[in-house]
Amino acid sequence: MAQVEQFADRVALRIENGVAHVELDRPEKLNAIDPAMFDGLLAAGSFLAERSDVRAVVLSGRGRMFCAGLDFASFAAMAGDSEVLEPLETRTHGIANQPQQACLQWRDLAVPVIAAIQGGALGGGLQIALGADIRLVRPEARLAIAEIRWGLVPDMGGCVVLPQLMRDDQIRALTYSGRDVTGDEAVALGLATQVSADPLADALAMAGSIAGKSPTAIQASKRLLTLAGSATPAEVLLAESREQAALMGGEHQVEAVMAQMEKRPPRFQ
């Protein structure tokens, strides 16, 4: 039976067959981000970081929209209370503040994270999706680096992730204009991975496939690919060798070989 958790009345989480499905759960507000949403996302991420039985994660939003971005009304209502809102310069999670961690924590998880984007992902909602390893999106969905519309800049980790996905001039054009792009255009630009008529179903299927692969090899692959985004070639080459040496002859690697030779699904413990 699937295990179901709820965090801050904003994020629902279900674990089944090694796949964790994390859902932004504020559909009546198009999953707009309020302080409780940040709390729920961080709690869900911390919960998953402690789980050894999760092999892949799907991140989605309930209802018509993945996430419409910040709920400015809720933050404006709190703006007069200096004890409620933490100064953005305060580093609450290592090098990041709370909003940045709510997005970048998905990159830090040991296992792959797949975002399923229906309807759209705007502003902070897009930055949450950018934290995922893979983004599946409906062709007609709307995505936007929308902060300029409100006289703001993307400040939830987007400036860390975007340069690894898109050309600098393309990032600048979308950031300066704040314009919407469709799912099709997002894939062409590198902002999304692939279009899908049913992103959630395809994301769950992809996560299920990943969960059936060697968990130690999948985690090693994620570590290597994450390192490659910031390390020197020499550091990456050495890391490749170390990861491979640690995998070779291990229980999971032996089972992967035996399953291939015996033409059967692998059984990873």
C-alpha positions as protocol buffer text, in pm:
chain_id: "A"
residue {
  index: 1
  type: MET
  ca { x: 0 y: 0 z: 0 }
}
residue {
  index: 2
  type: ALA
  ca { x: 123 y: 349 z: -86 }
}
residue {
  index: 3
  type: GLN
  ca { x: 242 y: 567 z: 198 }
}
residue {
  index: 4
  type: VAL
  ca { x: 82 y: 914 z: 195 }
}
residue {
  index: 5
  type: GLU
  ca { x: 216 y: 1222 z: 376 }
}
residue {
  index: 6
  type: GLN
  ca { x: 97 y: 1582 z: 392 }
}
residue {
  index: 7
  type: PHE
  ca { x: 324 y: 1878 z: 462 }
}
residue {
  index: 8
  type: ALA
  ca { x: 203 y: 2220 z: 581 }
}
residue {
  index: 9
  type: ASP
  ca { x: -133 y: 2158 z: 413 }
}
residue {
  index: 10
  type: ARG
  ca { x: 35 y: 2252 z: 85 }
}
residue {
  index: 11
  type: VAL
  ca { x: 232 y: 1951 z: -37 }
}
residue {
  index: 12
  type: ALA
  ca { x: 112 y: 1591 z: -67 }
}
residue {
  index: 13
  type: LEU
  ca { x: 356 y: 1303 z: -98 }
}
residue {
  index: 14
  type: ARG
  ca { x: 292 y: 941 z: -191 }
}
residue {
  index: 15
  type: ILE
  ca { x: 551 y: 664 z: -210 }
}
residue {
  index: 16
  type: GLU
  ca { x: 484 y: 348 z: -408 }
}
residue {
  index: 17
  type: ASN
  ca { x: 721 y: 92 z: -559 }
}
residue {
  index: 18
  type: GLY
  ca { x: 1024 y: 312 z: -500 }
}
residue {
  index: 19
  type: VAL
  ca { x: 869 y: 620 z: -665 }
}
residue {
  index: 20
  type: ALA
  ca { x: 779 y: 927 z: -459 }
}
residue {
  index: 21
  type: HIS
  ca { x: 510 y: 1152 z: -608 }
}
residue {
  index: 22
  type: VAL
  ca { x: 529 y: 1505 z: -465 }
}
residue {
  index: 23
  type: GLU
  ca { x: 229 y: 1726 z: -548 }
}
residue {
  index: 24
  type: LEU
  ca { x: 187 y: 2097 z: -490 }
}
residue {
  index: 25
  type: ASP
  ca { x: -158 y: 2091 z: -333 }
}
residue {
  index: 26
  type: ARG
  ca { x: -321 y: 2433 z: -361 }
}
residue {
  index: 27
  type: PRO
  ca { x: -519 y: 2391 z: -682 }
}
residue {
  index: 28
  type: GLU
  ca { x: -777 y: 2660 z: -597 }
}
residue {
  index: 29
  type: LYS
  ca { x: -491 y: 2916 z: -617 }
}
residue {
  index: 30
  type: LEU
  ca { x: -318 y: 2750 z: -914 }
}
residue {
  index: 31
  type: ASN
  ca { x: -61 y: 2622 z: -662 }
}
residue {
  index: 32
  type: ALA
  ca { x: 70 y: 2975 z: -608 }
}
residue {
  index: 33
  type: ILE
  ca { x: 354 y: 2990 z: -357 }
}
residue {
  index: 34
  type: ASP
  ca { x: 280 y: 3132 z: -13 }
}
residue {
  index: 35
  type: PRO
  ca { x: 495 y: 3089 z: 302 }
}
residue {
  index: 36
  type: ALA
  ca { x: 318 y: 2763 z: 385 }
}
residue {
  index: 37
  type: MET
  ca { x: 405 y: 2629 z: 39 }
}
residue {
  index: 38
  type: PHE
  ca { x: 772 y: 2700 z: 101 }
}
residue {
  index: 39
  type: ASP
  ca { x: 744 y: 2522 z: 436 }
}
residue {
  index: 40
  type: GLY
  ca { x: 572 y: 2223 z: 276 }
}
residue {
  index: 41
  type: LEU
  ca { x: 825 y: 2193 z: -6 }
}
residue {
  index: 42
  type: LEU
  ca { x: 1118 y: 2209 z: 233 }
}
residue {
  index: 43
  type: ALA
  ca { x: 962 y: 1955 z: 468 }
}
residue {
  index: 44
  type: ALA
  ca { x: 891 y: 1718 z: 179 }
}
residue {
  index: 45
  type: GLY
  ca { x: 1246 y: 1751 z: 51 }
}
residue {
  index: 46
  type: SER
  ca { x: 1394 y: 1686 z: 395 }
}
residue {
  index: 47
  type: PHE
  ca { x: 1166 y: 1385 z: 436 }
}
residue {
  index: 48
  type: LEU
  ca { x: 1278 y: 1236 z: 104 }
}
residue {
  index: 49
  type: ALA
  ca { x: 1646 y: 1302 z: 176 }
}
residue {
  index: 50
  type: GLU
  ca { x: 1621 y: 1063 z: 472 }
}
residue {
  index: 51
  type: ARG
  ca { x: 1451 y: 781 z: 279 }
}
residue {
  index: 52
  type: SER
  ca { x: 1660 y: 492 z: 151 }
}
residue {
  index: 53
  type: ASP
  ca { x: 1365 y: 325 z: -24 }
}
residue {
  index: 54
  type: VAL
  ca { x: 1297 y: 604 z: -275 }
}
residue {
  index: 55
  type: ARG
  ca { x: 1464 y: 558 z: -614 }
}
residue {
  index: 56
  type: ALA
  ca { x: 1298 y: 837 z: -818 }
}
residue {
  index: 57
  type: VAL
  ca { x: 1074 y: 1138 z: -756 }
}
residue {
  index: 58
  type: VAL
  ca { x: 795 y: 1294 z: -962 }
}
residue {
  index: 59
  type: LEU
  ca { x: 712 y: 1659 z: -890 }
}
residue {
  index: 60
  type: SER
  ca { x: 376 y: 1792 z: -1009 }
}
residue {
  index: 61
  type: GLY
  ca { x: 94 y: 2031 z: -924 }
}
residue {
  index: 62
  type: ARG
  ca { x: -268 y: 1939 z: -861 }
}
residue {
  index: 63
  type: GLY
  ca { x: -532 y: 2099 z: -1080 }
}
residue {
  index: 64
  type: ARG
  ca { x: -485 y: 2305 z: -1394 }
}
residue {
  index: 65
  type: MET
  ca { x: -139 y: 2450 z: -1324 }
}
residue {
  index: 66
  type: PHE
  ca { x: 196 y: 2324 z: -1206 }
}
residue {
  index: 67
  type: CYS
  ca { x: 254 y: 2653 z: -1025 }
}
residue {
  index: 68
  type: ALA
  ca { x: 151 y: 3011 z: -1104 }
}
residue {
  index: 69
  type: GLY
  ca { x: 444 y: 3161 z: -911 }
}
residue {
  index: 70
  type: LEU
  ca { x: 447 y: 3365 z: -592 }
}
residue {
  index: 71
  type: ASP
  ca { x: 121 y: 3453 z: -420 }
}
residue {
  index: 72
  type: PHE
  ca { x: 204 y: 3821 z: -385 }
}
residue {
  index: 73
  type: ALA
  ca { x: -110 y: 3894 z: -185 }
}
residue {
  index: 74
  type: SER
  ca { x: -7 y: 3660 z: 96 }
}
residue {
  index: 75
  type: PHE
  ca { x: 344 y: 3803 z: 116 }
}
residue {
  index: 76
  type: ALA
  ca { x: 214 y: 4162 z: 102 }
}
residue {
  index: 77
  type: ALA
  ca { x: -14 y: 4087 z: 397 }
}
residue {
  index: 78
  type: MET
  ca { x: 290 y: 3976 z: 596 }
}
residue {
  index: 79
  type: ALA
  ca { x: 527 y: 4250 z: 483 }
}
residue {
  index: 80
  type: GLY
  ca { x: 457 y: 4472 z: 781 }
}
residue {
  index: 81
  type: ASP
  ca { x: 565 y: 4208 z: 1031 }
}
residue {
  index: 82
  type: SER
  ca { x: 944 y: 4197 z: 1025 }
}
residue {
  index: 83
  type: GLU
  ca { x: 949 y: 3896 z: 1256 }
}
residue {
  index: 84
  type: VAL
  ca { x: 757 y: 3680 z: 1011 }
}
residue {
  index: 85
  type: LEU
  ca { x: 959 y: 3723 z: 691 }
}
residue {
  index: 86
  type: GLU
  ca { x: 1327 y: 3625 z: 706 }
}
residue {
  index: 87
  type: PRO
  ca { x: 1556 y: 3875 z: 528 }
}
residue {
  index: 88
  type: LEU
  ca { x: 1642 y: 3733 z: 187 }
}
residue {
  index: 89
  type: GLU
  ca { x: 2014 y: 3781 z: 252 }
}
residue {
  index: 90
  type: THR
  ca { x: 1999 y: 3539 z: 547 }
}
residue {
  index: 91
  type: ARG
  ca { x: 2149 y: 3202 z: 450 }
}
residue {
  index: 92
  type: THR
  ca { x: 1918 y: 2950 z: 613 }
}
residue {
  index: 93
  type: HIS
  ca { x: 2039 y: 2640 z: 425 }
}
residue {
  index: 94
  type: GLY
  ca { x: 2414 y: 2650 z: 366 }
}
residue {
  index: 95
  type: ILE
  ca { x: 2469 y: 2881 z: 68 }
}
residue {
  index: 96
  type: ALA
  ca { x: 2094 y: 2933 z: 9 }
}
residue {
  index: 97
  type: ASN
  ca { x: 1798 y: 3106 z: 170 }
}
residue {
  index: 98
  type: GLN
  ca { x: 1464 y: 2932 z: 222 }
}
residue {
  index: 99
  type: PRO
  ca { x: 1309 y: 3005 z: -123 }
}
residue {
  index: 100
  type: GLN
  ca { x: 1630 y: 2908 z: -301 }
}
residue {
  index: 101
  type: GLN
  ca { x: 1653 y: 2583 z: -105 }
}
residue {
  index: 102
  type: ALA
  ca { x: 1290 y: 2498 z: -191 }
}
residue {
  index: 103
  type: CYS
  ca { x: 1399 y: 2488 z: -557 }
}
residue {
  index: 104
  type: LEU
  ca { x: 1759 y: 2366 z: -545 }
}
residue {
  index: 105
  type: GLN
  ca { x: 1693 y: 2085 z: -296 }
}
residue {
  index: 106
  type: TRP
  ca { x: 1564 y: 1869 z: -582 }
}
residue {
  index: 107
  type: ARG
  ca { x: 1906 y: 1888 z: -746 }
}
residue {
  index: 108
  type: ASP
  ca { x: 2064 y: 1787 z: -417 }
}
residue {
  index: 109
  type: LEU
  ca { x: 1849 y: 1475 z: -370 }
}
residue {
  index: 110
  type: ALA
  ca { x: 2044 y: 1155 z: -431 }
}
residue {
  index: 111
  type: VAL
  ca { x: 1784 y: 1026 z: -678 }
}
residue {
  index: 112
  type: PRO
  ca { x: 1649 y: 1166 z: -1009 }
}
residue {
  index: 113
  type: VAL
  ca { x: 1358 y: 1412 z: -995 }
}
residue {
  index: 114
  type: ILE
  ca { x: 1114 y: 1454 z: -1286 }
}
residue {
  index: 115
  type: ALA
  ca { x: 884 y: 1758 z: -1305 }
}
residue {
  index: 116
  type: ALA
  ca { x: 549 y: 1711 z: -1482 }
}
residue {
  index: 117
  type: ILE
  ca { x: 423 y: 2050 z: -1601 }
}
residue {
  index: 118
  type: GLN
  ca { x: 59 y: 2084 z: -1702 }
}
residue {
  index: 119
  type: GLY
  ca { x: -99 y: 2424 z: -1762 }
}
residue {
  index: 120
  type: GLY
  ca { x: 216 y: 2615 z: -1692 }
}
residue {
  index: 121
  type: ALA
  ca { x: 497 y: 2719 z: -1459 }
}
residue {
  index: 122
  type: LEU
  ca { x: 552 y: 3089 z: -1408 }
}
residue {
  index: 123
  type: GLY
  ca { x: 816 y: 3280 z: -1215 }
}
residue {
  index: 124
  type: GLY
  ca { x: 891 y: 3101 z: -892 }
}
residue {
  index: 125
  type: GLY
  ca { x: 691 y: 2804 z: -1016 }
}
residue {
  index: 126
  type: LEU
  ca { x: 929 y: 2766 z: -1310 }
}
residue {
  index: 127
  type: GLN
  ca { x: 1227 y: 2789 z: -1075 }
}
residue {
  index: 128
  type: ILE
  ca { x: 1088 y: 2500 z: -868 }
}
residue {
  index: 129
  type: ALA
  ca { x: 1064 y: 2293 z: -1186 }
}
residue {
  index: 130
  type: LEU
  ca { x: 1417 y: 2395 z: -1286 }
}
residue {
  index: 131
  type: GLY
  ca { x: 1545 y: 2217 z: -977 }
}
residue {
  index: 132
  type: ALA
  ca { x: 1434 y: 1885 z: -1126 }
}
residue {
  index: 133
  type: ASP
  ca { x: 1664 y: 1669 z: -1338 }
}
residue {
  index: 134
  type: ILE
  ca { x: 1403 y: 1640 z: -1616 }
}
residue {
  index: 135
  type: ARG
  ca { x: 1098 y: 1849 z: -1714 }
}
residue {
  index: 136
  type: LEU
  ca { x: 805 y: 1706 z: -1913 }
}
residue {
  index: 137
  type: VAL
  ca { x: 557 y: 1964 z: -2038 }
}
residue {
  index: 138
  type: ARG
  ca { x: 237 y: 1981 z: -2238 }
}
residue {
  index: 139
  type: PRO
  ca { x: 288 y: 2139 z: -2582 }
}
residue {
  index: 140
  type: GLU
  ca { x: 50 y: 2427 z: -2506 }
}
residue {
  index: 141
  type: ALA
  ca { x: 170 y: 2492 z: -2148 }
}
residue {
  index: 142
  type: ARG
  ca { x: 296 y: 2840 z: -2058 }
}
residue {
  index: 143
  type: LEU
  ca { x: 640 y: 2887 z: -1905 }
}
residue {
  index: 144
  type: ALA
  ca { x: 793 y: 3221 z: -1816 }
}
residue {
  index: 145
  type: ILE
  ca { x: 1078 y: 3381 z: -1629 }
}
residue {
  index: 146
  type: ALA
  ca { x: 809 y: 3622 z: -1521 }
}
residue {
  index: 147
  type: GLU
  ca { x: 970 y: 3821 z: -1237 }
}
residue {
  index: 148
  type: ILE
  ca { x: 1032 y: 4133 z: -1450 }
}
residue {
  index: 149
  type: ARG
  ca { x: 655 y: 4178 z: -1480 }
}
residue {
  index: 150
  type: TRP
  ca { x: 658 y: 4261 z: -1107 }
}
residue {
  index: 151
  type: GLY
  ca { x: 978 y: 4467 z: -1116 }
}
residue {
  index: 152
  type: LEU
  ca { x: 1183 y: 4180 z: -972 }
}
residue {
  index: 153
  type: VAL
  ca { x: 1458 y: 3937 z: -1071 }
}
residue {
  index: 154
  type: PRO
  ca { x: 1458 y: 3555 z: -1062 }
}
residue {
  index: 155
  type: ASP
  ca { x: 1604 y: 3484 z: -717 }
}
residue {
  index: 156
  type: MET
  ca { x: 1512 y: 3124 z: -630 }
}
residue {
  index: 157
  type: GLY
  ca { x: 1810 y: 2953 z: -785 }
}
residue {
  index: 158
  type: GLY
  ca { x: 1712 y: 3015 z: -1146 }
}
residue {
  index: 159
  type: CYS
  ca { x: 2033 y: 3207 z: -1217 }
}
residue {
  index: 160
  type: VAL
  ca { x: 2232 y: 2903 z: -1102 }
}
residue {
  index: 161
  type: VAL
  ca { x: 2043 y: 2648 z: -1312 }
}
residue {
  index: 162
  type: LEU
  ca { x: 1952 y: 2835 z: -1631 }
}
residue {
  index: 163
  type: PRO
  ca { x: 2310 y: 2883 z: -1761 }
}
residue {
  index: 164
  type: GLN
  ca { x: 2346 y: 2504 z: -1764 }
}
residue {
  index: 165
  type: LEU
  ca { x: 2036 y: 2466 z: -1981 }
}
residue {
  index: 166
  type: MET
  ca { x: 2022 y: 2756 z: -2226 }
}
residue {
  index: 167
  type: ARG
  ca { x: 2239 y: 2999 z: -2420 }
}
residue {
  index: 168
  type: ASP
  ca { x: 2318 y: 3319 z: -2238 }
}
residue {
  index: 169
  type: ASP
  ca { x: 2142 y: 3542 z: -2493 }
}
residue {
  index: 170
  type: GLN
  ca { x: 1825 y: 3329 z: -2475 }
}
residue {
  index: 171
  type: ILE
  ca { x: 1820 y: 3353 z: -2097 }
}
residue {
  index: 172
  type: ARG
  ca { x: 1860 y: 3728 z: -2117 }
}
residue {
  index: 173
  type: ALA
  ca { x: 1584 y: 3766 z: -2375 }
}
residue {
  index: 174
  type: LEU
  ca { x: 1333 y: 3575 z: -2161 }
}
residue {
  index: 175
  type: THR
  ca { x: 1444 y: 3742 z: -1837 }
}
residue {
  index: 176
  type: TYR
  ca { x: 1428 y: 4096 z: -1976 }
}
residue {
  index: 177
  type: SER
  ca { x: 1092 y: 4044 z: -2152 }
}
residue {
  index: 178
  type: GLY
  ca { x: 913 y: 3814 z: -1907 }
}
residue {
  index: 179
  type: ARG
  ca { x: 725 y: 3668 z: -2204 }
}
residue {
  index: 180
  type: ASP
  ca { x: 550 y: 3332 z: -2204 }
}
residue {
  index: 181
  type: VAL
  ca { x: 687 y: 3046 z: -2410 }
}
residue {
  index: 182
  type: THR
  ca { x: 489 y: 2736 z: -2501 }
}
residue {
  index: 183
  type: GLY
  ca { x: 597 y: 2388 z: -2407 }
}
residue {
  index: 184
  type: ASP
  ca { x: 716 y: 2330 z: -2763 }
}
residue {
  index: 185
  type: GLU
  ca { x: 931 y: 2642 z: -2759 }
}
residue {
  index: 186
  type: ALA
  ca { x: 1058 y: 2562 z: -2409 }
}
residue {
  index: 187
  type: VAL
  ca { x: 1192 y: 2229 z: -2536 }
}
residue {
  index: 188
  type: ALA
  ca { x: 1355 y: 2397 z: -2837 }
}
residue {
  index: 189
  type: LEU
  ca { x: 1526 y: 2646 z: -2604 }
}
residue {
  index: 190
  type: GLY
  ca { x: 1640 y: 2383 z: -2352 }
}
residue {
  index: 191
  type: LEU
  ca { x: 1411 y: 2513 z: -2078 }
}
residue {
  index: 192
  type: ALA
  ca { x: 1216 y: 2184 z: -2079 }
}
residue {
  index: 193
  type: THR
  ca { x: 1320 y: 1830 z: -2169 }
}
residue {
  index: 194
  type: GLN
  ca { x: 1035 y: 1700 z: -2386 }
}
residue {
  index: 195
  type: VAL
  ca { x: 671 y: 1762 z: -2465 }
}
residue {
  index: 196
  type: SER
  ca { x: 405 y: 1518 z: -2355 }
}
residue {
  index: 197
  type: ALA
  ca { x: 30 y: 1494 z: -2401 }
}
residue {
  index: 198
  type: ASP
  ca { x: 12 y: 1365 z: -2042 }
}
residue {
  index: 199
  type: PRO
  ca { x: 319 y: 1484 z: -1849 }
}
residue {
  index: 200
  type: LEU
  ca { x: 219 y: 1326 z: -1519 }
}
residue {
  index: 201
  type: ALA
  ca { x: 151 y: 982 z: -1662 }
}
residue {
  index: 202
  type: ASP
  ca { x: 473 y: 991 z: -1862 }
}
residue {
  index: 203
  type: ALA
  ca { x: 673 y: 1121 z: -1565 }
}
residue {
  index: 204
  type: LEU
  ca { x: 542 y: 841 z: -1343 }
}
residue {
  index: 205
  type: ALA
  ca { x: 624 y: 585 z: -1613 }
}
residue {
  index: 206
  type: MET
  ca { x: 975 y: 727 z: -1651 }
}
residue {
  index: 207
  type: ALA
  ca { x: 1024 y: 727 z: -1274 }
}
residue {
  index: 208
  type: GLY
  ca { x: 906 y: 367 z: -1258 }
}
residue {
  index: 209
  type: SER
  ca { x: 1160 y: 270 z: -1522 }
}
residue {
  index: 210
  type: ILE
  ca { x: 1439 y: 449 z: -1333 }
}
residue {
  index: 211
  type: ALA
  ca { x: 1333 y: 276 z: -1010 }
}
residue {
  index: 212
  type: GLY
  ca { x: 1392 y: -56 z: -1184 }
}
residue {
  index: 213
  type: LYS
  ca { x: 1757 y: 24 z: -1261 }
}
residue {
  index: 214
  type: SER
  ca { x: 2054 y: -27 z: -1030 }
}
residue {
  index: 215
  type: PRO
  ca { x: 1997 y: 231 z: -753 }
}
residue {
  index: 216
  type: THR
  ca { x: 2368 y: 268 z: -679 }
}
residue {
  index: 217
  type: ALA
  ca { x: 2446 y: 330 z: -1048 }
}
residue {
  index: 218
  type: ILE
  ca { x: 2161 y: 579 z: -1085 }
}
residue {
  index: 219
  type: GLN
  ca { x: 2279 y: 774 z: -780 }
}
residue {
  index: 220
  type: ALA
  ca { x: 2639 y: 765 z: -901 }
}
residue {
  index: 221
  type: SER
  ca { x: 2523 y: 895 z: -1239 }
}
residue {
  index: 222
  type: LYS
  ca { x: 2341 y: 1186 z: -1077 }
}
residue {
  index: 223
  type: ARG
  ca { x: 2645 y: 1274 z: -867 }
}
residue {
  index: 224
  type: LEU
  ca { x: 2868 y: 1273 z: -1175 }
}
residue {
  index: 225
  type: LEU
  ca { x: 2634 y: 1480 z: -1391 }
}
residue {
  index: 226
  type: THR
  ca { x: 2584 y: 1733 z: -1111 }
}
residue {
  index: 227
  type: LEU
  ca { x: 2959 y: 1761 z: -1058 }
}
residue {
  index: 228
  type: ALA
  ca { x: 3015 y: 1808 z: -1432 }
}
residue {
  index: 229
  type: GLY
  ca { x: 2823 y: 2135 z: -1421 }
}
residue {
  index: 230
  type: SER
  ca { x: 3085 y: 2307 z: -1206 }
}
residue {
  index: 231
  type: ALA
  ca { x: 3406 y: 2100 z: -1188 }
}
residue {
  index: 232
  type: THR
  ca { x: 3715 y: 2096 z: -1408 }
}
residue {
  index: 233
  type: PRO
  ca { x: 3763 y: 1819 z: -1666 }
}
residue {
  index: 234
  type: ALA
  ca { x: 4034 y: 1664 z: -1448 }
}
residue {
  index: 235
  type: GLU
  ca { x: 3800 y: 1654 z: -1149 }
}
residue {
  index: 236
  type: VAL
  ca { x: 3520 y: 1500 z: -1353 }
}
residue {
  index: 237
  type: LEU
  ca { x: 3748 y: 1235 z: -1507 }
}
residue {
  index: 238
  type: LEU
  ca { x: 3878 y: 1134 z: -1165 }
}
residue {
  index: 239
  type: ALA
  ca { x: 3523 y: 1124 z: -1026 }
}
residue {
  index: 240
  type: GLU
  ca { x: 3418 y: 897 z: -1315 }
}
residue {
  index: 241
  type: SER
  ca { x: 3694 y: 654 z: -1228 }
}
residue {
  index: 242
  type: ARG
  ca { x: 3614 y: 655 z: -859 }
}
residue {
  index: 243
  type: GLU
  ca { x: 3241 y: 602 z: -911 }
}
residue {
  index: 244
  type: GLN
  ca { x: 3301 y: 320 z: -1159 }
}
residue {
  index: 245
  type: ALA
  ca { x: 3552 y: 146 z: -932 }
}
residue {
  index: 246
  type: ALA
  ca { x: 3305 y: 160 z: -644 }
}
residue {
  index: 247
  type: LEU
  ca { x: 3028 y: 8 z: -858 }
}
residue {
  index: 248
  type: MET
  ca { x: 3223 y: -273 z: -1026 }
}
residue {
  index: 249
  type: GLY
  ca { x: 3169 y: -608 z: -860 }
}
residue {
  index: 250
  type: GLY
  ca { x: 2914 y: -469 z: -619 }
}
residue {
  index: 251
  type: GLU
  ca { x: 2587 y: -645 z: -541 }
}
residue {
  index: 252
  type: HIS
  ca { x: 2378 y: -423 z: -768 }
}
residue {
  index: 253
  type: GLN
  ca { x: 2625 y: -435 z: -1056 }
}
residue {
  index: 254
  type: VAL
  ca { x: 2645 y: -814 z: -1040 }
}
residue {
  index: 255
  type: GLU
  ca { x: 2265 y: -839 z: -1036 }
}
residue {
  index: 256
  type: ALA
  ca { x: 2241 y: -606 z: -1338 }
}
residue {
  index: 257
  type: VAL
  ca { x: 2481 y: -831 z: -1533 }
}
residue {
  index: 258
  type: MET
  ca { x: 2303 y: -1151 z: -1431 }
}
residue {
  index: 259
  type: ALA
  ca { x: 1964 y: -1006 z: -1527 }
}
residue {
  index: 260
  type: GLN
  ca { x: 2097 y: -912 z: -1870 }
}
residue {
  index: 261
  type: MET
  ca { x: 2248 y: -1254 z: -1926 }
}
residue {
  index: 262
  type: GLU
  ca { x: 1938 y: -1439 z: -1802 }
}
residue {
  index: 263
  type: LYS
  ca { x: 1702 y: -1205 z: -1992 }
}
residue {
  index: 264
  type: ARG
  ca { x: 1492 y: -1123 z: -1685 }
}
residue {
  index: 265
  type: PRO
  ca { x: 1405 y: -809 z: -1487 }
}
residue {
  index: 266
  type: PRO
  ca { x: 1671 y: -729 z: -1225 }
}
residue {
  index: 267
  type: ARG
  ca { x: 1591 y: -763 z: -856 }
}
residue {
  index: 268
  type: PHE
  ca { x: 1777 y: -497 z: -661 }
}
residue {
  index: 269
  type: GLN
  ca { x: 1769 y: -525 z: -283 }
}
